Amino acid sequence: MSRCGFVVGLTSAAILSLTACAGDGSESGSPPSSAPATTSQAAVPTPEELAAALVTEHDYDGTWSVNVPPDAADAVDGVVPEKQRELLPRIDLCDKAGDEARSAAADLRWQAFRQLDQSEKDPIDMAGGDRVGHLIFVQEFLMAADPAEVETTFDALRAGMRACEGKIPAGEEGPGKAEPMTIPDVGEDRYGALTTMEEAGGGAYWLLHSSLVRQGPVLMELQVVDIVMGKQTKPVFTTEDIASFLLTAVEKLPPTR
């Protein structure tokens, strides 16, 4: 499924796939990496080191499980194999983003990824008619490169995301909006955005809390997603909750050296 604003591919277990674009939307990402450190002092972490720094099902309050795509079973835990990389959520910035931002998004190659699904005692039947409750998951994306390259990519993506803030016209799903989101003062630079999108046909809407953080040679994107179902159902997370998710993830990043 594809839509201007973001794309989410779901199985009953909420399996990976998000992106952001917009006729006026917002999101994040970053470029290639796997080359060793060259011009900068900081050592560039390997994909295996990045994978070891991903959040786990034990890092957050509540009951969580790691969502492992069927065709990634042979991968090192958390490391993104080449054949899996194209299946990860892609970043489609709106036309307002400009060539530099759109190029940075197109060149993005995440090296480590994990999705955590929050376990519910009574999981929602996605095919049911009267759906009430939440589907919640967290996605963390990491890449590493020379710090100067990471900074250039971060700046381009943030500029593109800011340009895409605003209303998102209806496409395959209903209308929505992308707006700046306040996040903690983490890393060397950061950007937060909240994308809200109505599900086609009504009855549910998506809240995508997206944080982009640059720390030395590492670029991280953290998505905290709450799919809210039922007219009387309220969102689960507060600003403080999102901050806690992000702080935990940043604290696990490889130290800059």
TINUZA-992875 format. One line per 10 residues: number of its first residue (from 1); for each residue x, y, z of N, C-alpha, C, O. Coordinates in pm, whole numbers, plus 50000, padded with zeros to 5 digits. Example, Ala and Ser with C-alpha at 12.3 -4.5 7.8 and 13.67 -1.06 7.14 Angstrom:
1 = 51319:49431:50780:51230:49550:50780:51320:49670:50780:51424:49668:50846 ~ 51285:49775:50708:51367:49894:50714:51290:50003:50787:51341:50114:50804 .
END
This chain:
1 = 50085:49884:50000:50000:50000:50000:50089:50122:50000:50198:50120:50058 ~ 50045:50229:49936:50129:50347:49922:50042:50470:49932:49932:50474:49878 ~ 50092:50570:50001:50014:50693:50014:50107:50810:50030:50221:50794:50076 ~ 50062:50928:49993:50142:51048:50010:50127:51092:50155:50017:51127:50197 ~ 50234:51089:50231:50228:51119:50372:50308:51015:50444:50402:51049:50516 ~ 50275:50890:50427:50355:50780:50476:50299:50653:50418:50188:50651:50365 ~ 50374:50547:50429:50327:50417:50386:50343:50321:50502:50448:50319:50566 ~ 50242:50243:50530:50254:50144:50634:50204:50013:50581:50090:50004:50535 ~ 50286:49909:50586:50243:49776:50547:50219:49697:50673:50309:49687:50756 ~ 50103:49641:50692:50069:49570:50814:50027:49427:50786:49955:49399:50691 .
11 = 50074:49338:50872:50011:49208:50884:49934:49219:51014:49927:49327:51072 ~ 49876:49110:51061:49805:49117:51188:49899:49150:51302:49854:49193:51408 ~ 50029:49130:51281:50127:49162:51386:50193:49297:51364:50292:49330:51430 ~ 50141:49375:51271:50196:49508:51241:50340:49500:51195:50430:49550:51263 ~ 50365:49438:51080:50501:49421:51030:50545:49545:50954:50464:49617:50896 ~ 50674:49568:50955:50736:49691:50907:50683:49748:50777:50634:49678:50689 ~ 50695:49879:50769:50681:49963:50651:50616:50095:50681:50494:50102:50695 ~ 50697:50200:50690:50649:50335:50706:50726:50424:50611:50841:50394:50578 ~ 50666:50533:50566:50744:50638:50503:50670:50768:50517:50556:50771:50563 ~ 50735:50875:50478:50665:51002:50481:50688:51079:50355:50799:51080:50300 .
21 = 50584:51143:50308:50595:51237:50199:50490:51339:50228:50463:51368:50344 ~ 50429:51394:50128:50313:51478:50149:50290:51565:50031:50380:51593:49952 ~ 50166:51606:50019:50137:51719:49939:50173:51830:50033:50186:51946:49993 ~ 50191:51794:50156:50236:51874:50268:50253:51780:50385:50163:51775:50470 ~ 50362:51704:50397:50379:51610:50506:50517:51620:50563:50587:51718:50538 ~ 50562:51518:50643:50692:51530:50704:50745:51398:50752:50668:51311:50795 ~ 50880:51380:50746:50944:51260:50802:51096:51265:50793:51153:51374:50782 ~ 51165:51147:50798:51308:51150:50811:51380:51032:50753:51316:50935:50712 ~ 51516:51037:50746:51596:50931:50692:51742:50970:50681:51786:51063:50749 ~ 51823:50900:50593:51963:50930:50576:52034:50843:50473:51975:50746:50426 .
31 = 52164:50875:50435:52226:50817:50317:52309:50694:50338:52303:50631:50444 ~ 52388:50658:50234:52464:50536:50240:52569:50537:50348:52603:50641:50405 ~ 52620:50418:50375:52728:50408:50470:52773:50265:50478:52696:50175:50446 ~ 52886:50243:50518:52954:50117:50544:53101:50136:50511:53182:50045:50532 ~ 53137:50255:50460:53277:50285:50438:53343:50310:50573:53278:50361:50664 ~ 53471:50276:50589:53540:50301:50715:53562:50450:50736:53551:50528:50641 ~ 53593:50489:50858:53618:50630:50889:53738:50678:50807:53837:50606:50792 ~ 53726:50801:50755:53834:50853:50672:53882:50987:50723:53984:50995:50792 ~ 53807:51095:50691:53857:51228:50721:53830:51271:50864:53898:51360:50913 ~ 53734:51213:50933:53699:51257:51066:53768:51172:51172:53816:51062:51143 .
41 = 53773:51224:51293:53839:51154:51402:53754:51037:51453:53809:50936:51495 ~ 53624:51050:51450:53536:50948:51507:53541:50820:51424:53535:50824:51301 ~ 53552:50706:51494:53547:50577:51426:53404:50549:51384:53311:50578:51458 ~ 53387:50493:51266:53252:50463:51214:53212:50323:51259:53281:50226:51225 ~ 53102:50309:51334:53059:50176:51378:53025:50085:51261:52978:50131:51157 ~ 53049:49957:51278:53013:49858:51178:52862:49830:51188:52800:49865:51288 ~ 52803:49768:51085:52662:49730:51095:52634:49642:51217:52529:49653:51280 ~ 52729:49555:51251:52710:49468:51367:52709:49549:51496:52633:49519:51588 ~ 52794:49651:51504:52796:49736:51623:52667:49818:51633:52615:49840:51742 ~ 52617:49863:51520:52490:49936:51520:52377:49844:51566:52292:49884:51646 .
51 = 52375:49722:51514:52269:49628:51550:52269:49599:51700:52164:49584:51761 ~ 52390:49592:51758:52401:49566:51901:52347:49682:51984:52317:49666:52102 ~ 52337:49800:51922:52289:49919:51994:52139:49943:51979:52085:50036:52038 ~ 52071:49860:51900:51926:49876:51882:51851:49848:52012:51896:49768:52095 ~ 51737:49913:52029:51653:49883:52145:51603:49739:52136:51588:49685:52026 ~ 51576:49680:52251:51527:49543:52256:51392:49540:52325:51344:49641:52377 ~ 51331:49423:52326:51200:49406:52389:51206:49425:52540:51102:49432:52606 ~ 51327:49432:52596:51342:49449:52742:51366:49594:52783:51371:49623:52902 ~ 51381:49684:52687:51420:49821:52718:51304:49912:52754:51324:50017:52815 ~ 51183:49874:52716:51068:49960:52741:50969:49894:52837:50961:49772:52845 .
61 = 50895:49978:52908:50793:49926:52999:50685:49854:52920:50656:49889:52806 ~ 50625:49753:52982:50520:49677:52914:50578:49552:52851:50694:49519:52872 ~ 50495:49484:52774:50536:49359:52708:50553:49383:52560:50461:49426:52491 ~ 50675:49355:52511:50708:49379:52371:50768:49253:52310:50821:49167:52381 ~ 50761:49242:52179:50824:49132:52108:50891:49187:51983:50847:49288:51927 ~ 50999:49121:51939:51070:49161:51819:50998:49105:51698:50970:48986:51690 ~ 50968:49193:51603:50903:49152:51479:51012:49117:51378:51087:49205:51335 ~ 51021:48991:51340:51124:48946:51246:51058:48909:51114:50982:48812:51109 ~ 51085:48983:51005:51030:48947:50874:51071:48807:50834:51185:48768:50859 ~ 50984:48730:50773:51014:48591:50736:51138:48575:50651:51213:48480:50668 .
71 = 51161:48669:50557:51274:48654:50466:51403:48714:50521:51500:48729:50448 ~ 51404:48749:50653:51525:48802:50714:51578:48709:50822:51662:48748:50903 ~ 51528:48587:50823:51565:48493:50929:51714:48460:50928:51769:48424:51032 ~ 51780:48473:50812:51921:48438:50803:52013:48557:50831:52135:48544:50823 ~ 51955:48672:50865:52036:48791:50889:52091:48789:51031:52033:48731:51122 ~ 52208:48856:51048:52257:48879:51182:52153:48965:51253:52100:49059:51194 ~ 52124:48934:51377:52015:49000:51448:52027:49151:51441:52118:49210:51499 ~ 51934:49215:51370:51932:49360:51361:52005:49417:51241:51976:49529:51200 ~ 52100:49344:51184:52173:49392:51067:52083:49378:50945:52018:49275:50926 ~ 52079:49482:50862:51994:49480:50743:52070:49421:50626:52164:49483:50577 .
81 = 52032:49301:50578:52097:49244:50460:52053:49319:50335:51946:49380:50334 ~ 52134:49314:50233:52105:49388:50110:51967:49354:50054:51894:49443:50010 ~ 51932:49226:50055:51804:49185:49996:51685:49236:50077:51574:49245:50025 ~ 51707:49270:50205:51599:49319:50290:51588:49470:50286:51482:49526:50316 ~ 51698:49537:50250:51701:49684:50259:51592:49751:50176:51532:49849:50219 ~ 51566:49697:50059:51465:49758:49973:51323:49740:50027:51231:49807:49980 ~ 51306:49651:50123:51174:49629:50181:51147:49719:50301:51035:49725:50350 ~ 51249:49789:50347:51231:49878:50461:51149:50001:50419:51146:50037:50301 ~ 51084:50064:50516:51011:50187:50486:51099:50287:50413:51214:50309:50450 ~ 51045:50345:50310:51120:50444:50235:51069:50584:50268:50956:50600:50315 .
91 = 51151:50681:50242:51118:50820:50273:51088:50894:50144:51178:50917:50062 ~ 50964:50930:50125:50921:51001:50005:50882:51143:50045:50772:51167:50094 ~ 50973:51236:50025:50945:51374:50063:50857:51441:49957:50856:51401:49841 ~ 50784:51542:49999:50694:51612:49908:50772:51698:49809:50893:51715:49822 ~ 50701:51751:49711:50765:51832:49607:50830:51959:49662:50922:52014:49601 ~ 50782:52005:49777:50837:52126:49837:50976:52105:49897:51044:52201:49931 ~ 51017:51981:49909:51139:51949:49983:51266:51998:49914:51364:52030:49982 ~ 51267:52005:49783:51388:52048:49713:51474:51929:49672:51464:51821:49730 ~ 51558:51952:49573:51637:51843:49514:51736:51781:49611:51753:51659:49613 ~ 51801:51863:49693:51903:51810:49784:51840:51716:49887:51894:51609:49914 .
101 = 51727:51756:49943:51660:51672:50042:51607:51544:49980:51619:51437:50038 ~ 51549:51556:49862:51493:51438:49796:51604:51341:49754:51584:51220:49758 ~ 51719:51394:49715:51832:51309:49681:51885:51237:49805:51919:51119:49799 ~ 51893:51308:49918:51939:51246:50042:51846:51133:50084:51893:51028:50129 ~ 51716:51154:50069:51621:51049:50104:51633:50930:50011:51624:50815:50055 ~ 51653:50956:49882:51664:50847:49784:51791:50765:49806:51792:50644:49780 ~ 51898:50830:49853:52026:50762:49871:52038:50691:50005:52137:50623:50031 ~ 51939:50706:50089:51943:50651:50225:51957:50500:50224:51886:50429:50153 ~ 52051:50450:50305:52071:50306:50320:52087:50275:50469:52195:50292:50525 ~ 51979:50230:50531:51989:50192:50673:52068:50063:50685:52055:49974:50601 .
111 = 52149:50053:50790:52234:49935:50811:52183:49845:50924:52214:49726:50928 ~ 52105:49903:51016:52050:49824:51126:51906:49867:51148:51873:49985:51137 ~ 51820:49770:51179:51677:49798:51194:51615:49699:51291:51651:49581:51294 ~ 51522:49749:51370:51442:49658:51453:51303:49717:51472:51286:49838:51490 ~ 51204:49629:51468:51067:49668:51503:51024:49591:51627:51037:49468:51633 ~ 50973:49664:51724:50917:49605:51845:50767:49624:51843:50718:49735:51824 ~ 50693:49516:51864:50548:49521:51871:50504:49509:52016:50551:49422:52089 ~ 50414:49596:52057:50361:49586:52193:50258:49475:52198:50164:49473:52118 ~ 50274:49383:52291:50184:49269:52302:50060:49307:52380:50069:49368:52486 ~ 49945:49270:52329:49818:49297:52394:49754:49167:52441:49766:49064:52374 .
121 = 49687:49170:52555:49617:49051:52603:49505:49012:52507:49480:48894:52484 ~ 49438:49112:52452:49328:49088:52359:49358:49161:52229:49309:49272:52207 ~ 49438:49099:52142:49476:49168:52017:49354:49203:51933:49255:49130:51930 ~ 49365:49315:51864:49254:49363:51781:49245:49280:51654:49347:49253:51589 ~ 49125:49242:51618:49102:49171:51492:49099:49275:51381:49002:49350:51368 ~ 49207:49280:51300:49217:49381:51196:49107:49366:51091:49073:49463:51022 ~ 49052:49247:51079:48948:49224:50978:48809:49246:51036:48710:49241:50962 ~ 48800:49270:51165:48669:49285:51229:48603:49416:51192:48669:49511:51148 ~ 48473:49422:51210:48399:49542:51173:48406:49649:51280:48427:49766:51247 ~ 48389:49613:51405:48388:49710:51514:48520:49702:51588:48532:49631:51688 .
131 = 48620:49775:51541:48754:49768:51598:48773:49879:51701:48750:49996:51671 ~ 48814:49841:51820:48837:49939:51926:48967:49904:51995:48992:49788:52029 ~ 49051:50004:52016:49176:49981:52086:49294:50040:52012:49281:50141:51944 ~ 49411:49977:52026:49534:50030:51969:49620:49919:51909:49619:49806:51958 ~ 49692:49952:51805:49805:49873:51758:49927:49963:51775:49931:50073:51721 ~ 50025:49916:51850:50140:49999:51885:50269:49928:51847:50286:49811:51878 ~ 50359:50000:51780:50490:49944:51754:50594:50055:51745:50563:50171:51722 ~ 50719:50014:51764:50834:50105:51759:50930:50053:51652:50958:49934:51646 ~ 50979:50143:51570:51077:50107:51468:51201:50195:51486:51191:50317:51495 ~ 51318:50130:51489:51443:50204:51500:51531:50173:51379:51550:50056:51343 .
141 = 51584:50278:51317:51670:50268:51199:51804:50333:51233:51808:50441:51291 ~ 51915:50267:51196:52047:50322:51221:52135:50309:51096:52125:50211:51022 ~ 52219:50408:51075:52323:50400:50973:52443:50477:51026:52431:50561:51116 ~ 52560:50448:50970:52682:50517:51012:52769:50548:50892:52774:50471:50795 ~ 52836:50661:50900:52928:50704:50794:53020:50808:50855:53012:50837:50974 ~ 53107:50865:50772:53191:50974:50821:53101:51084:50878:53000:51119:50816 ~ 53136:51139:50996:53049:51240:51059:53012:51356:50968:52900:51406:50976 ~ 53103:51400:50884:53072:51511:50793:52962:51471:50695:52875:51552:50662 ~ 52968:51348:50648:52865:51299:50556:52731:51287:50626:52627:51323:50571 ~ 52735:51237:50750:52611:51224:50828:52549:51361:50854:52427:51377:50845 .
151 = 52633:51459:50885:52581:51594:50910:52516:51653:50785:52409:51713:50793 ~ 52579:51634:50671:52522:51685:50546:52389:51620:50516:52294:51688:50474 ~ 52381:51490:50538:52256:51418:50513:52147:51462:50609:52033:51486:50568 ~ 52182:51473:50736:52085:51517:50836:52029:51654:50800:51908:51674:50802 ~ 52117:51747:50769:52073:51883:50737:51978:51884:50617:51878:51955:50618 ~ 52009:51805:50515:51925:51801:50396:51789:51741:50427:51686:51792:50383 ~ 51789:51632:50504:51662:51568:50537:51575:51655:50625:51454:51666:50604 ~ 51636:51718:50724:51559:51806:50812:51499:51922:50733:51384:51959:50755 ~ 51576:51980:50642:51523:52089:50560:51404:52041:50477:51304:52112:50464 ~ 51416:51921:50422:51305:51867:50343:51183:51839:50426:51070:51865:50383 .
161 = 51204:51785:50546:51091:51754:50633:51019:51881:50679:50897:51885:50688 ~ 51098:51983:50708:51037:52110:50749:50957:52170:50634:50849:52226:50655 ~ 51009:52158:50513:50938:52211:50397:50804:52140:50376:50710:52197:50321 ~ 50797:52014:50420:50677:51933:50398:50578:51937:50514:50477:51867:50512 ~ 50604:52019:50615:50509:52030:50726:50379:52092:50676:50379:52178:50589 ~ 50270:52047:50733:50140:52102:50697:50038:51994:50666:50053:51879:50709 ~ 49936:52031:50592:49829:51937:50561:49875:51833:50458:49954:51862:50368 ~ 49823:51711:50475:49849:51603:50381:49716:51570:50312:49621:51529:50380 ~ 49706:51586:50183:49580:51559:50114:49547:51410:50115:49636:51326:50128 ~ 49420:51379:50101:49376:51239:50099:49430:51170:49976:49432:51226:49866 .
171 = 49475:51045:49995:49519:50961:49886:49454:50826:49902:49331:50816:49903 ~ 49536:50721:49914:49479:50589:49943:49417:50586:50081:49324:50509:50107 ~ 49470:50671:50171:49411:50688:50303:49355:50830:50311:49370:50911:50220 ~ 49288:50857:50425:49224:50987:50441:49325:51099:50458:49445:51074:50455 ~ 49280:51222:50474:49370:51336:50490:49443:51329:50623:49406:51253:50712 ~ 49546:51410:50634:49622:51415:50758:49702:51543:50767:49677:51638:50694 ~ 49797:51544:50858:49884:51660:50872:50016:51617:50933:50024:51516:51003 ~ 50120:51694:50906:50252:51673:50963:50292:51802:51033:50281:51911:50977 ~ 50339:51789:51156:50373:51907:51235:50497:51881:51318:50528:51766:51350 ~ 50570:51989:51354:50690:51972:51437:50653:51910:51571:50544:51935:51624 .
181 = 50742:51830:51625:50721:51766:51755:50843:51795:51843:50957:51772:51802 ~ 50818:51843:51963:50927:51872:52056:50986:51743:52110:50913:51657:52160 ~ 51118:51729:52100:51186:51611:52153:51301:51657:52241:51343:51773:52232 ~ 51355:51568:52325:51465:51607:52415:51589:51654:52339:51606:51624:52221 ~ 51673:51729:52408:51795:51783:52351:51901:51673:52350:51990:51670:52436 ~ 51891:51582:52253:51980:51467:52246:52069:51476:52123:52039:51548:52028 ~ 52181:51401:52127:52271:51399:52013:52333:51535:51985:52325:51626:52067 ~ 52394:51548:51869:52450:51675:51825:52347:51759:51753:52361:51881:51744 ~ 52245:51695:51700:52135:51766:51637:52017:51671:51627:52034:51549:51631 ~ 51896:51728:51616:51777:51644:51620:51659:51715:51555:51658:51838:51542 .
191 = 51560:51637:51516:51436:51692:51461:51323:51595:51493:51340:51473:51481 ~ 51209:51648:51534:51094:51564:51564:50972:51608:51486:50951:51727:51463 ~ 50892:51511:51443:50769:51540:51370:50660:51441:51410:50687:51324:51434 ~ 50539:51490:51416:50423:51405:51440:50336:51408:51315:50290:51514:51273 ~ 50314:51291:51256:50226:51279:51141:50098:51210:51185:50102:51102:51243 ~ 49985:51272:51157:49854:51217:51190:49780:51191:51060:49771:51280:50975 ~ 49725:51070:51044:49658:51034:50920:49533:50952:50948:49537:50857:51026 ~ 49423:50989:50886:49300:50912:50899:49307:50788:50811:49361:50792:50701 ~ 49252:50679:50861:49246:50557:50781:49129:50568:50684:49024:50624:50718 ~ 49146:50515:50564:49038:50519:50465:48914:50454:50523:48921:50347:50582 .
201 = 48800:50519:50505:48675:50464:50556:48644:50508:50698:48535:50483:50748 ~ 48741:50576:50763:48717:50623:50899:48727:50512:51001:48755:50397:50967 ~ 48705:50548:51124:48706:50449:51231:48842:50429:51295:48851:50366:51401 ~ 48948:50481:51235:49083:50467:51291:49171:50578:51236:49147:50632:51128 ~ 49274:50611:51312:49373:50706:51262:49510:50667:51317:49523:50599:51418 ~ 49612:50714:51244:49751:50681:51276:49819:50801:51340:49801:50914:51296 ~ 49897:50775:51443:49985:50876:51502:50129:50824:51488:50166:50724:51550 ~ 50209:50892:51407:50348:50852:51384:50440:50957:51444:50454:51067:51390 ~ 50503:50921:51554:50597:51011:51622:50738:50978:51570:50793:50873:51601 ~ 50794:51068:51493:50922:51041:51426:51031:51134:51479:51015:51256:51481 .
211 = 51143:51073:51522:51257:51150:51571:51380:51116:51490:51413:50999:51471 ~ 51448:51218:51441:51572:51202:51366:51685:51263:51449:51678:51379:51489 ~ 51790:51183:51476:51898:51227:51564:52032:51201:51497:52055:51094:51441 ~ 52120:51301:51502:52257:51287:51452:52351:51288:51571:52347:51379:51653 ~ 52437:51186:51579:52536:51180:51687:52668:51128:51630:52686:51007:51612 ~ 52759:51220:51602:52888:51181:51544:52869:51109:51412:52809:51166:51320 ~ 52919:50986:51400:52907:50913:51274:52775:50837:51258:52757:50764:51160 ~ 52684:50853:51353:52560:50774:51353:52438:50862:51326:52425:50971:51382 ~ 52350:50813:51241:52219:50875:51219:52113:50775:51262:52116:50658:51223 ~ 52020:50822:51342:51913:50736:51393:51777:50797:51362:51757:50918:51374 .
221 = 51684:50711:51323:51544:50751:51317:51466:50657:51407:51481:50535:51398 ~ 51382:50713:51493:51297:50633:51582:51152:50669:51553:51114:50786:51560 ~ 51072:50568:51522:50929:50586:51498:50851:50517:51610:50869:50397:51635 ~ 50767:50592:51675:50674:50535:51774:50535:50552:51716:50488:50664:51697 ~ 50468:50440:51687:50343:50442:51611:50228:50391:51697:50236:50285:51760 ~ 50121:50468:51698:49998:50429:51767:49884:50436:51666:49848:50544:51620 ~ 49828:50320:51632:49711:50315:51545:49589:50311:51637:49565:50212:51707 ~ 49514:50418:51636:49404:50437:51730:49273:50398:51662:49238:50452:51557 ~ 49201:50304:51722:49078:50252:51662:48959:50275:51754:48966:50247:51874 ~ 48851:50327:51698:48731:50355:51776:48718:50503:51806:48815:50567:51845 .
231 = 48598:50557:51786:48577:50701:51801:48603:50750:51943:48642:50865:51961 ~ 48582:50665:52042:48599:50707:52180:48737:50673:52234:48768:50703:52350 ~ 48821:50612:52153:48954:50571:52197:49051:50689:52192:49055:50762:52093 ~ 49127:50707:52297:49222:50817:52306:49365:50768:52280:49395:50651:52304 ~ 49451:50856:52230:49591:50817:52208:49656:50770:52338:49619:50814:52447 ~ 49751:50679:52325:49817:50622:52442:49928:50713:52495:49943:50727:52617 ~ 50006:50773:52405:50131:50835:52446:50121:50985:52467:50055:51056:52391 ~ 50189:51033:52571:50206:51175:52597:50342:51219:52542:50422:51136:52498 ~ 50366:51349:52543:50496:51401:52501:50608:51342:52586:50716:51313:52535 ~ 50581:51325:52716:50681:51268:52806:50710:51122:52770:50825:51078:52779 .
241 = 50608:51048:52729:50629:50909:52688:50721:50900:52567:50813:50818:52563 ~ 50696:50984:52467:50777:50983:52346:50922:51021:52380:51016:50963:52326 ~ 50938:51118:52470:51072:51157:52512:51145:51039:52577:51264:51019:52553 ~ 51074:50962:52657:51135:50846:52724:51178:50740:52623:51286:50683:52636 ~ 51094:50712:52523:51131:50618:52418:51261:50662:52351:51351:50581:52330 ~ 51269:50790:52318:51384:50842:52246:51510:50840:52332:51616:50799:52286 ~ 51500:50885:52456:51616:50889:52544:51677:50750:52562:51799:50735:52562 ~ 51592:50650:52578:51640:50514:52594:51719:50469:52471:51826:50409:52483 ~ 51666:50500:52352:51733:50460:52228:51866:50532:52211:51965:50470:52173 ~ 51869:50662:52239:51993:50740:52221:52100:50695:52319:52218:50692:52284 .
251 = 52060:50661:52440:52158:50617:52541:52230:50490:52499:52341:50463:52546 ~ 52169:50410:52412:52230:50286:52368:52320:50300:52246:52388:50205:52208 ~ 52321:50418:52184:52403:50437:52064:52552:50422:52096:52595:50452:52208 ~ 52631:50376:52000:52775:50363:52023:52835:50497:52064:52798:50600:52009 ~ 52927:50497:52161:52988:50623:52203:53073:50682:52092:53135:50609:52015 ~ 53075:50814:52083:53160:50881:51985:53304:50879:52037:53328:50900:52156 ~ 53398:50853:51948:53537:50839:51993:53628:50933:51912:53749:50937:51934 .
END
